[in-house]
Amino acid sequence: MTNQKPAALLVGEITHANKEWRELEGLVDLLEYRQGSRDEFLSDLKSDKYSSVVAIYRSNDSTKVTGPFDAELIKQLPSSVKFITHNGAGYDNIDIPACTSKGISVSSTPIAVNDATADVAIFLMLGALRRITIPFTAVRKGEWRGSAFGLGHDPKNKTLGILGMGGIGRSIATRARAFGMTIQYHNRSRLSPELEDGAKYVSFDELLKTSDVLSLNLALNKSTTHIIGREEFKKMKDGVVVVNTARGPIIDEAALVEALESGKVFSAGLDVFEEEPKIHEGLLKNQNAVLLPHIGTATWESQKDMELLVLENLRKAVKGEGLVTQVPEQKGKL
């Protein structure tokens, strides 16, 4: 009896790198589950349909096909699965502890998203500093600047506080320096001087108390959910600007609405929301909020780079060379 050739399973869609996906056929059998339902997928997992699968390609968008890769789903994965290569910088729809317990290594795409997400963060920062929603909306209504128009602020000589100085945070810092901003940051641990590139490392409390603009760039997990809430807003400068391009639940949206309405927060620039695609009514009504529908990585170039990085992770994993961008929670464990 010959050994069964290992397989890779695509869950959801590949849009820009289908050619590169097909080129993996010499290395592994290619299986696809592009459309369907969670119940159907779980049923397939319980059968021997995917018994030869060693690696799975999935994305945030594929959650609409199978639902999250939570503990229930991870438990049903065949024992042959050793790798999940995920398309997305955020991976809160994958139960990482469940994967680790089952010996499944997970990768994400932090590198490919850095520039596009940083560009949107700067766009939102500049828009929030100018309270751009008011004149932007008014001019299209034939009201010129609008009755609520007021002066904004320059970024020059402002202190930008970055919560989460990973690849995206550092890319934002690079761009912000061009506008004459002073950079400070808080991380779980301090960066090397080379990675800091002149940025000042401060405590979480000091970051809140001394930043003119606060940019949120950290992963969503139990410890970061609502890391910015009522108590944190109280510690911030009056008239602070808040930008979030990470994940919506990092901010308590109800607390943000209160801070905007009271004037504690001058304005906010948001690309992510707590219950996407639903947006808090208080944010929709507040003209001092600059809102985008989670388009941080929505460029042709970034989307293809993300797909190629997922495939590179898959290729190296199957060849026994390990993942290129394994999620940090698993490093040293698998």
DRENDO-1510 file (C-alpha; in Angstrom, 1 decimal, always signed):
<recs>
REC; n; res; u; v; w
REC; 1; MET; +0.0; +0.0; +0.0 .
REC; 2; THR; +1.5; +3.4; -1.0 .
REC; 3; ASN; +1.5; +6.3; +1.3 .
REC; 4; GLN; -1.2; +8.9; +0.7 .
REC; 5; LYS; +0.1; +12.2; -0.7 .
REC; 6; PRO; -0.3; +15.0; +1.8 .
REC; 7; ALA; -2.9; +17.6; +1.0 .
REC; 8; ALA; -3.5; +21.3; +1.6 .
REC; 9; LEU; -7.1; +22.6; +2.1 .
REC; 10; LEU; -8.2; +26.0; +0.9 .
REC; 11; VAL; -11.1; +27.3; +2.9 .
REC; 12; GLY; -12.9; +30.3; +1.3 .
REC; 13; GLU; -11.4; +32.2; -1.6 .
REC; 14; ILE; -8.1; +33.1; -3.1 .
REC; 15; THR; -8.6; +36.2; -5.3 .
REC; 16; HIS; -5.2; +37.4; -6.5 .
REC; 17; ALA; -2.9; +34.3; -6.2 .
REC; 18; ASN; -4.8; +31.5; -7.8 .
REC; 19; LYS; -1.9; +30.8; -10.1 .
REC; 20; GLU; +0.5; +30.4; -7.2 .
REC; 21; TRP; -2.0; +28.2; -5.3 .
REC; 22; ARG; -2.2; +25.8; -8.3 .
REC; 23; GLU; +1.6; +25.7; -8.6 .
REC; 24; LEU; +1.7; +24.0; -5.2 .
REC; 25; GLU; +0.1; +20.9; -6.8 .
REC; 26; GLY; +3.6; +19.3; -7.3 .
REC; 27; LEU; +4.1; +19.5; -3.6 .
REC; 28; VAL; +0.7; +18.6; -2.2 .
REC; 29; ASP; -2.8; +17.6; -3.3 .
REC; 30; LEU; -5.0; +20.6; -3.5 .
REC; 31; LEU; -8.4; +20.4; -1.9 .
REC; 32; GLU; -10.9; +23.3; -1.8 .
REC; 33; TYR; -13.9; +24.3; +0.3 .
REC; 34; ARG; -14.6; +27.7; -1.2 .
REC; 35; GLN; -18.3; +27.8; -0.4 .
REC; 36; GLY; -20.7; +26.1; +1.9 .
REC; 37; SER; -21.8; +26.2; +5.5 .
REC; 38; ARG; -20.4; +25.6; +8.9 .
REC; 39; ASP; -22.6; +22.5; +9.5 .
REC; 40; GLU; -21.5; +21.0; +6.2 .
REC; 41; PHE; -17.9; +21.7; +6.9 .
REC; 42; LEU; -18.1; +20.1; +10.3 .
REC; 43; SER; -19.8; +17.1; +8.8 .
REC; 44; ASP; -16.9; +16.8; +6.3 .
REC; 45; LEU; -14.4; +17.0; +9.0 .
REC; 46; LYS; -16.0; +14.2; +10.9 .
REC; 47; SER; -15.7; +12.0; +7.8 .
REC; 48; ASP; -12.4; +10.9; +6.3 .
REC; 49; LYS; -12.7; +13.5; +3.5 .
REC; 50; TYR; -9.8; +15.5; +4.7 .
REC; 51; SER; -7.8; +12.8; +6.4 .
REC; 52; SER; -4.7; +13.6; +4.3 .
REC; 53; VAL; -4.8; +17.4; +4.9 .
REC; 54; VAL; -1.6; +18.7; +6.7 .
REC; 55; ALA; -2.2; +22.4; +6.1 .
REC; 56; ILE; -5.2; +24.7; +5.8 .
REC; 57; TYR; -5.3; +28.1; +4.1 .
REC; 58; ARG; -8.1; +30.3; +5.6 .
REC; 59; SER; -8.8; +34.0; +5.9 .
REC; 60; ASN; -10.9; +36.4; +7.9 .
REC; 61; ASP; -13.3; +36.5; +5.0 .
REC; 62; SER; -13.7; +32.7; +5.1 .
REC; 63; THR; -15.4; +33.0; +8.6 .
REC; 64; LYS; -18.6; +33.7; +6.7 .
REC; 65; VAL; -18.2; +30.2; +5.1 .
REC; 66; THR; -17.3; +28.1; +8.2 .
REC; 67; GLY; -17.7; +30.4; +11.1 .
REC; 68; PRO; -14.8; +31.0; +13.4 .
REC; 69; PHE; -12.1; +28.4; +13.9 .
REC; 70; ASP; -13.1; +28.0; +17.5 .
REC; 71; ALA; -12.5; +25.2; +20.0 .
REC; 72; GLU; -15.4; +23.2; +18.5 .
REC; 73; LEU; -14.1; +23.3; +15.0 .
REC; 74; ILE; -10.4; +22.8; +16.0 .
REC; 75; LYS; -11.4; +19.7; +17.9 .
REC; 76; GLN; -12.9; +18.2; +14.7 .
REC; 77; LEU; -9.8; +18.8; +12.6 .
REC; 78; PRO; -8.2; +15.5; +11.5 .
REC; 79; SER; -5.0; +14.6; +13.4 .
REC; 80; SER; -3.1; +15.0; +10.1 .
REC; 81; VAL; -3.5; +18.8; +10.3 .
REC; 82; LYS; -0.4; +20.5; +11.6 .
REC; 83; PHE; -0.6; +24.0; +10.1 .
REC; 84; ILE; -3.2; +26.7; +9.7 .
REC; 85; THR; -1.9; +29.5; +7.4 .
REC; 86; HIS; -4.2; +32.4; +8.0 .
REC; 87; ASN; -4.7; +35.4; +5.7 .
REC; 88; GLY; -5.0; +38.4; +7.9 .
REC; 89; ALA; -2.9; +40.4; +10.4 .
REC; 90; GLY; -5.7; +39.8; +13.0 .
REC; 91; TYR; -6.6; +36.3; +13.9 .
REC; 92; ASP; -9.1; +36.7; +16.8 .
REC; 93; ASN; -11.4; +34.3; +14.9 .
REC; 94; ILE; -9.0; +31.4; +15.5 .
REC; 95; ASP; -8.7; +29.8; +19.0 .
REC; 96; ILE; -4.9; +29.8; +19.3 .
REC; 97; PRO; -4.8; +28.0; +22.7 .
REC; 98; ALA; -7.0; +25.2; +21.2 .
REC; 99; CYS; -4.6; +25.0; +18.2 .
REC; 100; THR; -1.6; +24.9; +20.4 .
REC; 101; SER; -3.0; +22.1; +22.6 .
REC; 102; LYS; -3.7; +20.1; +19.4 .
REC; 103; GLY; -0.2; +20.7; +18.1 .
REC; 104; ILE; -1.3; +22.9; +15.2 .
REC; 105; SER; +1.0; +25.8; +14.3 .
REC; 106; VAL; -0.7; +29.0; +13.1 .
REC; 107; SER; +0.7; +31.8; +10.9 .
REC; 108; SER; -0.8; +35.2; +10.1 .
REC; 109; THR; +0.2; +38.0; +7.6 .
REC; 110; PRO; +1.7; +40.9; +9.7 .
REC; 111; ILE; +4.3; +42.0; +7.3 .
REC; 112; ALA; +2.2; +42.3; +4.2 .
REC; 113; VAL; -0.4; +44.6; +5.9 .
REC; 114; ASN; +2.0; +47.1; +7.5 .
REC; 115; ASP; +2.2; +49.8; +4.8 .
REC; 116; ALA; -1.5; +49.9; +3.7 .
REC; 117; THR; -2.8; +49.9; +7.3 .
REC; 118; ALA; -0.3; +52.6; +8.3 .
REC; 119; ASP; -1.4; +54.7; +5.3 .
REC; 120; VAL; -5.1; +54.5; +6.5 .
REC; 121; ALA; -4.1; +55.3; +10.1 .
REC; 122; ILE; -2.3; +58.5; +8.9 .
REC; 123; PHE; -5.3; +59.3; +6.7 .
REC; 124; LEU; -7.6; +58.9; +9.7 .
REC; 125; MET; -5.3; +60.9; +12.0 .
REC; 126; LEU; -5.1; +63.8; +9.6 .
REC; 127; GLY; -8.9; +63.7; +9.0 .
REC; 128; ALA; -9.6; +63.6; +12.7 .
REC; 129; LEU; -7.2; +66.5; +13.5 .
REC; 130; ARG; -9.1; +68.6; +11.0 .
REC; 131; ARG; -12.6; +67.1; +11.9 .
REC; 132; ILE; -12.9; +66.5; +8.2 .
REC; 133; THR; -16.3; +64.8; +8.3 .
REC; 134; ILE; -18.0; +68.2; +8.8 .
REC; 135; PRO; -16.7; +70.0; +5.7 .
REC; 136; PHE; -16.5; +66.8; +3.6 .
REC; 137; THR; -20.2; +66.1; +4.2 .
REC; 138; ALA; -21.3; +69.8; +3.9 .
REC; 139; VAL; -19.6; +70.5; +0.5 .
REC; 140; ARG; -21.5; +67.6; -1.1 .
REC; 141; LYS; -24.7; +69.0; +0.2 .
REC; 142; GLY; -24.0; +72.4; -1.4 .
REC; 143; GLU; -23.4; +73.9; +2.1 .
REC; 144; TRP; -19.8; +74.8; +1.5 .
REC; 145; ARG; -17.9; +74.2; +4.8 .
REC; 146; GLY; -21.1; +73.7; +6.8 .
REC; 147; SER; -22.5; +75.5; +9.8 .
REC; 148; ALA; -20.6; +73.3; +12.3 .
REC; 149; PHE; -17.2; +74.0; +10.7 .
REC; 150; GLY; -14.4; +74.9; +13.0 .
REC; 151; LEU; -10.6; +75.0; +13.0 .
REC; 152; GLY; -8.6; +71.9; +13.3 .
REC; 153; HIS; -5.1; +71.1; +14.4 .
REC; 154; ASP; -1.7; +70.6; +12.7 .
REC; 155; PRO; +0.2; +67.3; +13.4 .
REC; 156; LYS; +3.5; +69.2; +13.7 .
REC; 157; ASN; +4.9; +69.3; +17.2 .
REC; 158; LYS; +2.2; +67.0; +18.5 .
REC; 159; THR; +3.0; +63.9; +20.5 .
REC; 160; LEU; +1.8; +60.7; +18.8 .
REC; 161; GLY; +1.4; +57.8; +21.3 .
REC; 162; ILE; +1.4; +54.3; +19.7 .
REC; 163; LEU; -0.1; +51.5; +21.7 .
REC; 164; GLY; +1.4; +48.4; +20.1 .
REC; 165; MET; +4.7; +49.1; +18.3 .
REC; 166; GLY; +4.8; +46.1; +16.0 .
REC; 167; GLY; +5.2; +46.3; +12.3 .
REC; 168; ILE; +2.2; +48.5; +11.7 .
REC; 169; GLY; +2.9; +50.7; +14.7 .
REC; 170; ARG; +6.5; +51.3; +13.4 .
REC; 171; SER; +5.2; +52.0; +9.9 .
REC; 172; ILE; +2.9; +54.6; +11.4 .
REC; 173; ALA; +5.8; +56.2; +13.3 .
REC; 174; THR; +7.9; +56.5; +10.2 .
REC; 175; ARG; +5.1; +58.3; +8.4 .
REC; 176; ALA; +4.3; +60.5; +11.4 .
REC; 177; ARG; +7.9; +61.7; +11.7 .
REC; 178; ALA; +7.5; +63.3; +8.3 .
REC; 179; PHE; +4.8; +65.5; +9.7 .
REC; 180; GLY; +7.0; +66.7; +12.5 .
REC; 181; MET; +5.5; +64.6; +15.3 .
REC; 182; THR; +7.2; +63.3; +18.4 .
REC; 183; ILE; +6.8; +59.5; +18.8 .
REC; 184; GLN; +6.3; +57.6; +22.0 .
REC; 185; TYR; +5.0; +54.1; +22.5 .
REC; 186; HIS; +4.0; +51.4; +24.9 .
REC; 187; ASN; +4.5; +47.6; +24.3 .
REC; 188; ARG; +4.5; +44.6; +26.5 .
REC; 189; SER; +8.3; +44.9; +26.3 .
REC; 190; ARG; +10.6; +47.6; +25.1 .
REC; 191; LEU; +12.0; +47.4; +21.5 .
REC; 192; SER; +15.7; +47.5; +20.6 .
REC; 193; PRO; +17.1; +50.9; +19.9 .
REC; 194; GLU; +17.3; +50.1; +16.2 .
REC; 195; LEU; +13.5; +49.3; +16.1 .
REC; 196; GLU; +12.6; +52.2; +18.3 .
REC; 197; ASP; +14.3; +54.6; +15.8 .
REC; 198; GLY; +14.2; +57.5; +18.3 .
REC; 199; ALA; +10.7; +56.7; +19.7 .
REC; 200; LYS; +10.4; +57.0; +23.5 .
REC; 201; TYR; +9.3; +54.0; +25.5 .
REC; 202; VAL; +6.7; +54.9; +28.2 .
REC; 203; SER; +4.4; +53.2; +30.6 .
REC; 204; PHE; +0.7; +52.6; +29.6 .
REC; 205; ASP; -0.4; +55.4; +32.0 .
REC; 206; GLU; +2.1; +57.9; +30.7 .
REC; 207; LEU; +1.1; +57.1; +27.2 .
REC; 208; LEU; -2.5; +57.9; +28.0 .
REC; 209; LYS; -1.7; +61.1; +30.0 .
REC; 210; THR; +0.8; +62.7; +27.6 .
REC; 211; SER; -0.2; +61.8; +24.0 .
REC; 212; ASP; -1.9; +64.4; +21.8 .
REC; 213; VAL; -2.9; +61.6; +19.4 .
REC; 214; LEU; -3.3; +58.0; +20.4 .
REC; 215; SER; -3.0; +55.3; +17.8 .
REC; 216; LEU; -4.1; +51.8; +18.7 .
REC; 217; ASN; -2.2; +49.1; +16.9 .
REC; 218; LEU; -2.4; +45.9; +19.1 .
REC; 219; ALA; -3.8; +42.5; +18.6 .
REC; 220; LEU; -7.2; +41.7; +20.0 .
REC; 221; ASN; -7.3; +39.1; +22.8 .
REC; 222; LYS; -8.8; +38.8; +26.3 .
REC; 223; SER; -6.3; +41.1; +27.8 .
REC; 224; THR; -6.7; +43.9; +25.2 .
REC; 225; THR; -10.5; +43.8; +24.9 .
REC; 226; HIS; -11.8; +47.2; +26.1 .
REC; 227; ILE; -8.2; +48.2; +27.1 .
REC; 228; ILE; -9.4; +51.7; +26.3 .
REC; 229; GLY; -12.6; +52.5; +28.4 .
REC; 230; ARG; -14.0; +55.1; +30.6 .
REC; 231; GLU; -11.2; +55.1; +33.1 .
REC; 232; GLU; -8.6; +55.3; +30.4 .
REC; 233; PHE; -10.3; +58.2; +28.7 .
REC; 234; LYS; -10.3; +60.1; +32.1 .
REC; 235; LYS; -6.5; +59.8; +32.1 .
REC; 236; MET; -6.1; +61.3; +28.6 .
REC; 237; LYS; -5.5; +64.9; +27.7 .
REC; 238; ASP; -8.5; +67.1; +27.1 .
REC; 239; GLY; -8.9; +67.3; +23.4 .
REC; 240; VAL; -7.1; +64.1; +22.6 .
REC; 241; VAL; -7.4; +62.5; +19.1 .
REC; 242; VAL; -7.9; +58.7; +19.0 .
REC; 243; VAL; -7.2; +56.5; +16.0 .
REC; 244; ASN; -8.0; +52.8; +15.8 .
REC; 245; THR; -7.0; +50.6; +12.8 .
REC; 246; ALA; -6.5; +47.5; +14.9 .
REC; 247; ARG; -9.7; +45.8; +16.1 .
REC; 248; GLY; -13.0; +47.4; +17.2 .
REC; 249; PRO; -13.4; +45.7; +20.6 .
REC; 250; ILE; -10.1; +47.2; +21.8 .
REC; 251; ILE; -12.1; +50.3; +22.6 .
REC; 252; ASP; -15.3; +50.4; +24.6 .
REC; 253; GLU; -17.4; +52.2; +22.0 .
REC; 254; ALA; -20.0; +53.4; +24.4 .
REC; 255; ALA; -17.2; +55.1; +26.5 .
REC; 256; LEU; -15.8; +56.6; +23.3 .
REC; 257; VAL; -19.2; +58.1; +22.4 .
REC; 258; GLU; -19.4; +59.6; +25.8 .
REC; 259; ALA; -15.9; +61.1; +25.5 .
REC; 260; LEU; -16.6; +62.5; +22.1 .
REC; 261; GLU; -19.9; +64.1; +23.3 .
REC; 262; SER; -18.3; +65.6; +26.3 .
REC; 263; GLY; -15.4; +67.0; +24.3 .
REC; 264; LYS; -12.8; +65.0; +26.2 .
REC; 265; VAL; -11.9; +63.5; +22.8 .
REC; 266; PHE; -11.6; +66.1; +20.1 .
REC; 267; SER; -12.2; +63.6; +17.4 .
REC; 268; ALA; -11.7; +60.0; +16.5 .
REC; 269; GLY; -10.6; +58.2; +13.3 .
REC; 270; LEU; -11.9; +54.6; +13.2 .
REC; 271; ASP; -11.5; +51.9; +10.6 .
REC; 272; VAL; -12.7; +49.1; +12.9 .
REC; 273; PHE; -15.8; +48.7; +15.1 .
REC; 274; GLU; -16.9; +46.6; +18.1 .
REC; 275; GLU; -19.7; +44.8; +16.3 .
REC; 276; GLU; -18.8; +45.1; +12.6 .
REC; 277; PRO; -20.6; +45.8; +10.3 .
REC; 278; LYS; -22.8; +47.4; +12.9 .
REC; 279; ILE; -21.6; +50.8; +14.1 .
REC; 280; HIS; -22.6; +52.4; +17.3 .
REC; 281; GLU; -25.4; +54.9; +16.6 .
REC; 282; GLY; -23.5; +57.5; +18.7 .
REC; 283; LEU; -20.6; +57.3; +16.3 .
REC; 284; LEU; -22.7; +57.6; +13.2 .
REC; 285; LYS; -24.4; +60.7; +14.6 .
REC; 286; ASN; -21.2; +62.4; +15.8 .
REC; 287; GLN; -19.6; +64.6; +13.1 .
REC; 288; ASN; -16.3; +64.6; +15.0 .
REC; 289; ALA; -15.9; +60.9; +14.2 .
REC; 290; VAL; -14.1; +60.0; +10.9 .
REC; 291; LEU; -15.4; +56.5; +10.0 .
REC; 292; LEU; -14.2; +54.0; +7.4 .
REC; 293; PRO; -15.6; +50.5; +6.8 .
REC; 294; HIS; -12.5; +48.4; +7.7 .
REC; 295; ILE; -10.5; +49.1; +4.5 .
REC; 296; GLY; -7.0; +49.2; +6.1 .
REC; 297; THR; -5.6; +46.5; +3.7 .
REC; 298; ALA; -8.0; +47.1; +0.8 .
REC; 299; THR; -5.5; +47.7; -2.0 .
REC; 300; TRP; -4.7; +45.4; -4.9 .
REC; 301; GLU; -1.0; +45.3; -3.9 .
REC; 302; SER; -1.6; +44.5; -0.2 .
REC; 303; GLN; -4.2; +41.8; -0.9 .
REC; 304; LYS; -1.9; +40.0; -3.3 .
REC; 305; ASP; +1.0; +40.3; -1.0 .
REC; 306; MET; -1.1; +38.9; +1.8 .
REC; 307; GLU; -2.1; +35.9; -0.2 .
REC; 308; LEU; +1.4; +35.3; -1.4 .
REC; 309; LEU; +2.7; +35.3; +2.2 .
REC; 310; VAL; +0.0; +32.8; +3.2 .
REC; 311; LEU; +1.2; +30.5; +0.4 .
REC; 312; GLU; +4.8; +31.0; +1.4 .
REC; 313; ASN; +4.0; +30.0; +4.9 .
REC; 314; LEU; +2.1; +26.9; +3.6 .
REC; 315; ARG; +4.9; +25.9; +1.2 .
REC; 316; LYS; +7.6; +26.1; +3.8 .
REC; 317; ALA; +5.5; +24.3; +6.4 .
REC; 318; VAL; +4.8; +21.4; +4.1 .
REC; 319; LYS; +8.5; +21.2; +3.2 .
REC; 320; GLY; +9.4; +21.0; +6.9 .
REC; 321; GLU; +11.0; +24.4; +7.0 .
REC; 322; GLY; +8.6; +25.9; +9.5 .
REC; 323; LEU; +6.3; +28.9; +9.3 .
REC; 324; VAL; +7.6; +32.3; +8.2 .
REC; 325; THR; +5.2; +34.3; +10.3 .
REC; 326; GLN; +4.0; +32.1; +13.2 .
REC; 327; VAL; +1.7; +33.9; +15.6 .
REC; 328; PRO; +3.7; +35.2; +18.7 .
REC; 329; GLU; +1.6; +33.3; +21.2 .
REC; 330; GLN; +2.9; +30.0; +19.9 .
REC; 331; LYS; +6.6; +30.8; +19.6 .
REC; 332; GLY; +8.6; +28.6; +21.9 .
REC; 333; LYS; +5.7; +26.2; +22.3 .
REC; 334; LEU; +5.5; +24.6; +18.8 .
</recs>
